[in-house]
């Protein structure tokens, strides 16, 4: 990579692309865990017998979804500032539909290498798409009302945890998509699979709405010092709210802290939060951390910003490439080492996950850099969707 210029494009905000790049790399580590650590898959939240190294590796990835979805809302506001609210609404709706289709086609195939899988996993690309469609419907409302809706969804959705609609009743599919993680029968398909809603929608609409409301802080006429002040205040308020709720050990997180944990595990237990769907504590904690990182990236050296921007300026391209590369590499390894899990192999130490992820990052960096540059130069509309 030493021969590649890593300066971010002048038309983009370097700190946003760099933060997006960081969460993409952390996501890469977590997906490497899912492909290459098959003998020790973690639960949600994690069990008390999870080793500290694996525990910390998984926790690092928790920042990814809140930050990426909030940045999607922020990017939508910036798009609207440049092209107008109507154009932003249309782009959000069309790209949202595109992402939904992408999830159930190329993304699911990357995970399974199966054209007729038993389960379609409706994960982060799916929920980003639906959140974008929802945000398209919110645009036009007063910004304070969108902020209120976002805050209510983030902080209040755990009040809905008591609602459960049995599978045989009307409305169960809608409720499974909106709030309750579960399965949706797809009996209309010949092989009769099901869909698994790994990312229920409601809280993520709240996150993308909050990201949209932060947009004016990054407007062309916004003072950088004021933006920094707002970011630090927002980060502090969210993280302080998390600490209060988690200390009370009541509302905001359905799974209590481990009562007998000590030392490092007691600290890890404090941050061991429900992601599917994300609890109020989860969003406050990890979106607060992400907001602090965004503010802190102002002081990051230009070289580091540029390296992270390589991955952050072409995130969907990187997402697709890394999934196929990880799965393909594991299948290839299965030809040389005895696979223990179907056609897949599993490494024996969590440290290997970071090394494998680093190798994949280095392998994909030139392609991400080239595509990111092409995306900035071209006028072809389809490229903007990637």
C-alpha positions in Angstrom: 0.0 0.0 0.0 3.0 2.3 0.2 2.7 3.2 -3.4 -0.9 4.2 -3.1 -1.9 7.8 -2.2 -4.3 7.6 0.7 -5.5 11.2 0.8 -9.3 11.3 0.9 -11.2 12.9 -1.9 -11.7 16.6 -1.3 -15.4 16.5 -1.8 -16.0 14.1 1.1 -15.7 14.6 4.8 -12.6 12.7 5.8 -13.7 11.9 9.4 -17.0 10.4 8.3 -15.3 8.1 5.7 -12.6 7.2 8.2 -15.1 6.3 10.9 -17.0 4.3 8.4 -13.8 2.6 7.4 -12.9 1.7 11.0 -16.3 0.0 11.6 -16.0 -1.9 8.4 -12.7 -3.3 9.5 -14.1 -4.2 12.9 -17.0 -5.9 11.1 -14.4 -7.8 9.1 -12.9 -9.2 12.3 -16.3 -10.2 13.5 -17.3 -11.9 10.2 -13.9 -13.7 10.3 -15.0 -15.0 13.7 -18.2 -16.3 12.2 -16.4 -18.1 9.4 -13.3 -19.3 11.1 -14.2 -19.8 14.8 -17.0 -22.3 14.3 -16.3 -24.3 17.4 -17.0 -21.4 19.8 -19.8 -19.3 18.3 -21.1 -16.7 20.8 -24.6 -16.1 22.0 -26.4 -12.8 22.3 -25.6 -11.5 24.9 -22.5 -13.6 25.5 -22.4 -16.4 28.1 -20.3 -16.0 31.3 -18.0 -18.8 30.2 -16.9 -17.0 27.0 -13.1 -16.5 27.2 -12.0 -12.8 27.7 -10.2 -12.7 24.3 -13.1 -13.9 22.3 -15.4 -11.7 24.5 -13.4 -8.6 23.7 -13.2 -9.5 20.0 -17.0 -9.7 19.8 -17.5 -6.5 21.8 -15.3 -4.5 19.4 -17.8 -5.3 16.6 -20.8 -4.0 18.6 -20.0 -0.4 17.6 -20.4 -1.3 13.9 -24.2 -1.4 13.3 -25.1 1.7 15.4 -22.4 3.8 13.8 -22.9 2.7 10.3 -26.7 3.2 10.4 -26.3 6.6 12.1 -23.8 7.6 9.4 -26.3 6.5 6.7 -28.7 9.0 8.1 -26.1 11.7 8.3 -25.0 11.0 4.7 -28.7 11.2 3.6 -28.9 14.7 5.1 -25.7 15.8 3.3 -27.1 14.4 0.1 -30.3 16.4 0.7 -28.4 19.5 1.3 -26.6 19.2 -2.0 -29.6 17.9 -4.2 -32.7 18.9 -2.2 -35.1 17.0 0.1 -37.1 15.6 -2.8 -34.0 14.1 -4.4 -32.9 12.7 -1.0 -36.3 11.1 -0.4 -36.2 9.4 -3.9 -32.6 8.2 -3.5 -33.3 6.8 0.0 -36.4 4.9 -1.2 -34.7 3.5 -4.3 -31.4 2.6 -2.6 -33.3 1.1 0.3 -35.2 -1.2 -2.0 -31.9 -2.1 -3.7 -30.3 -3.1 -0.4 -33.3 -5.2 0.6 -33.0 -7.1 -2.7 -29.2 -7.3 -2.3 -29.6 -8.9 1.1 -31.7 -11.8 -0.1 -29.6 -12.4 -3.2 -25.9 -11.7 -3.3 -25.4 -11.3 0.4 -27.2 -14.5 1.4 -25.5 -16.4 -1.3 -22.1 -15.2 0.1 -23.0 -16.6 3.5 -24.3 -20.0 2.3 -23.0 -20.7 -1.2 -26.4 -22.3 -1.7 -29.0 -21.2 -4.3 -31.8 -22.8 -2.3 -30.9 -22.3 1.4 -33.1 -23.4 4.2 -32.8 -20.0 5.8 -32.5 -16.5 4.5 -30.8 -14.3 7.1 -32.2 -10.8 7.1 -29.3 -8.9 8.6 -27.7 -5.5 8.5 -28.0 -4.8 4.8 -31.7 -5.6 5.0 -32.3 -3.4 8.0 -30.2 -0.5 6.5 -32.4 -0.7 3.4 -35.7 -0.7 5.4 -34.4 2.1 7.6 -33.6 4.2 4.5 -37.2 3.6 3.2 -38.5 4.7 6.6 -36.3 7.8 6.7 -37.6 8.7 3.2 -41.1 8.8 4.8 -39.9 11.0 7.7 -38.1 13.6 5.5 -40.3 16.7 5.4 -41.3 16.6 9.0 -39.7 19.2 11.3 -36.2 18.3 12.4 -37.2 18.4 16.1 -40.1 16.0 15.4 -37.7 13.6 13.7 -35.4 13.9 16.6 -38.2 13.1 19.0 -39.3 10.1 17.0 -35.7 8.8 16.9 -35.2 9.3 20.6 -38.5 7.6 21.4 -37.7 4.6 19.3 -34.2 4.2 20.7 -35.1 4.7 24.3 -38.6 3.3 24.4 -38.7 0.3 22.1 -37.8 -2.1 25.1 -41.3 -1.3 26.4 -42.6 -3.4 23.6 -40.6 -6.5 24.7 -43.7 -7.9 26.5 -45.7 -8.1 23.3 -45.5 -11.4 21.5 -47.7 -12.5 18.6 -48.0 -16.3 18.1 -47.0 -17.6 14.7 -50.5 -18.6 13.8 -52.0 -15.1 14.4 -52.4 -12.3 11.9 -49.7 -9.7 12.2 -46.9 -12.0 13.3 -44.9 -11.4 10.2 -45.1 -7.6 10.5 -44.2 -7.8 14.2 -41.3 -10.1 13.5 -39.9 -7.6 11.1 -40.5 -4.6 13.3 -39.4 -5.8 16.8 -39.2 -9.5 17.6 -36.4 -11.6 16.3 -37.8 -14.7 14.7 -38.6 -16.7 11.6 -40.9 -16.0 8.7 -42.1 -19.0 6.6 -41.6 -18.6 2.9 -43.9 -21.3 1.8 -44.5 -19.7 -1.6 -41.0 -20.8 -2.6 -40.7 -24.4 -4.0 -38.1 -25.5 -1.4 -40.1 -23.8 1.5 -37.4 -22.0 3.4 -37.8 -19.5 6.1 -36.4 -16.0 6.7 -34.7 -15.1 10.0 -35.0 -11.5 11.1 -31.7 -11.0 12.8 -32.1 -7.2 12.8 -35.6 -6.2 13.8 -36.4 -2.8 12.4 -37.9 -0.3 14.9 -34.8 0.7 17.0 -32.7 1.1 13.8 -35.3 3.6 12.4 -34.5 5.5 15.6 -30.8 5.4 14.9 -31.0 6.5 11.3 -33.3 9.3 12.4 -30.8 10.5 14.9 -28.1 10.4 12.3 -30.2 12.5 10.0 -30.8 15.1 12.8 -27.0 15.4 13.3 -26.6 16.5 9.6 -26.7 20.2 10.1 -23.6 20.0 12.3 -21.8 19.0 9.1 -23.3 21.6 6.8 -21.1 23.8 4.7 -21.7 26.8 6.9 -21.3 25.0 10.2 -18.4 26.1 12.3 -15.9 23.2 13.0 -15.5 24.2 16.7 -19.3 24.1 17.2 -19.6 20.8 15.5 -16.9 19.3 17.8 -18.7 20.7 20.8 -22.0 19.2 19.7 -20.4 15.8 19.0 -18.7 15.6 22.4 -21.9 16.6 24.2 -23.9 14.1 22.3 -21.4 11.3 23.0 -21.3 12.3 26.7 -25.0 12.4 27.1 -25.5 9.0 25.4 -22.7 7.3 27.3 -23.8 8.8 30.6 -27.3 7.6 29.9 -26.0 4.1 29.3 -24.0 4.1 32.5 -26.9 5.2 34.6 -29.3 2.6 33.1 -26.8 -0.2 33.2 -25.8 0.6 36.8 -29.5 0.5 37.8 -29.6 -3.0 36.1 -33.2 -2.6 35.2 -34.9 -1.0 32.2 -32.9 -0.6 29.0 -31.3 -4.1 28.9 -33.3 -7.3 29.2 -30.3 -9.3 30.4 -28.9 -8.3 33.8 -25.2 -8.1 34.6 -23.5 -11.3 35.9 -23.9 -11.2 39.7 -20.7 -13.2 40.4 -18.3 -11.6 37.9 -15.1 -10.1 39.2 -12.2 -8.2 37.7 -12.0 -8.1 33.9 -15.1 -10.2 33.5 -17.1 -7.8 35.7 -16.1 -5.0 33.3 -16.9 -7.0 30.2 -20.3 -8.0 31.8 -21.1 -4.3 32.1 -20.8 -4.0 28.3 -22.4 -7.3 27.5 -25.6 -6.1 25.9 -28.4 -7.4 23.7 -27.9 -6.7 20.0 -30.8 -8.6 18.4 -32.8 -6.4 18.7 -30.5 -3.8 20.1 -31.5 -2.8 23.6 -31.6 0.9 24.6 -28.4 0.4 26.6 -26.7 -1.2 23.5 -27.5 1.8 21.3 -26.7 4.4 23.9 -23.3 2.7 24.7 -22.0 2.0 21.3 -23.5 4.9 19.4 -22.0 7.1 22.2 -18.6 5.5 21.6 -19.0 6.0 17.9 -19.9 9.6 18.2 -16.8 10.2 20.4 -14.7 8.5 17.8 -16.1 10.8 15.1 -15.2 13.8 17.2 -11.8 12.4 18.1 -10.9 11.7 14.4 -10.4 15.4 13.9 -7.0 14.8 15.6 -6.1 11.7 13.8 -3.0 12.0 11.6 -3.8 12.5 7.9 -2.1 9.2 7.0 -4.3 7.2 9.4 -7.4 9.0 8.1 -6.4 8.2 4.6 -5.9 4.5 5.2 -9.3 4.2 7.0 -10.9 6.2 4.2 -9.9 3.5 1.7 -12.5 1.2 3.2 -15.0 3.8 4.3 -15.4 5.4 0.8 -16.6 2.2 -0.8 -18.3 0.3 2.1 -20.8 -1.7 0.2 -18.3 -2.8 -2.3 -16.0 -3.9 0.5 -18.9 -5.6 2.3 -19.6 -7.8 -0.7 -16.0 -8.5 -1.6 -14.9 -9.5 2.0 -17.9 -11.9 2.5 -17.1 -13.9 -0.7 -13.3 -13.8 0.0 -13.7 -15.1 3.6 -16.1 -17.9 2.6 -14.1 -18.8 -0.4 -10.8 -18.8 1.6 -12.3 -21.1 4.2 -13.7 -23.5 1.5 -10.2 -23.5 0.0 -8.6 -24.2 3.3 -10.9 -27.2 3.7 -9.1 -28.8 0.7 -5.8 -28.8 2.6 -7.0 -29.2 6.2 -9.6 -31.6 7.5 -12.8 -29.7 7.7 -14.7 -30.2 11.0 -17.8 -28.3 10.2 -19.2 -29.5 6.8 -16.8 -28.1 4.2 -15.4 -25.4 6.6 -12.4 -25.3 9.0 -12.1 -23.6 12.3 -8.9 -22.1 13.8 -7.9 -23.0 17.4 -7.3 -19.5 18.9 -9.1 -16.2 18.7 -5.9 -14.4 17.9 -5.9 -16.0 14.4 -9.1 -14.1 13.7 -7.3 -10.7 13.8 -4.5 -12.0 11.6 -6.8 -13.5 9.0 -8.9 -10.3 9.0 -5.7 -8.2 8.6 -4.7 -10.3 5.6 -8.1 -9.9 4.0 -8.0 -6.1 4.6 -4.6 -5.9 2.9 -5.8 -8.1 0.0 -8.9 -6.0 -0.6 -7.4 -2.5 -0.1 -6.2 -1.9 -3.7 -9.6 -2.9 -5.1 -11.5 -0.7 -2.5 -9.1 2.2 -3.2 -9.7 1.9 -7.0 -13.4 1.5 -6.7 -13.7 4.5 -4.3 -11.8 6.7 -6.7 -13.9 5.5 -9.7 -17.1 6.1 -7.7 -16.0 9.7 -7.1 -15.1 10.4 -10.8 -18.0 8.6 -12.6 -21.4 10.0 -13.4 -23.0 6.6 -13.8 -25.9 6.4 -11.5 -25.6 2.6 -10.7 -22.2 3.1 -9.2 -23.7 5.4 -6.5 -25.7 2.5 -5.2 -22.5 0.7 -4.2 
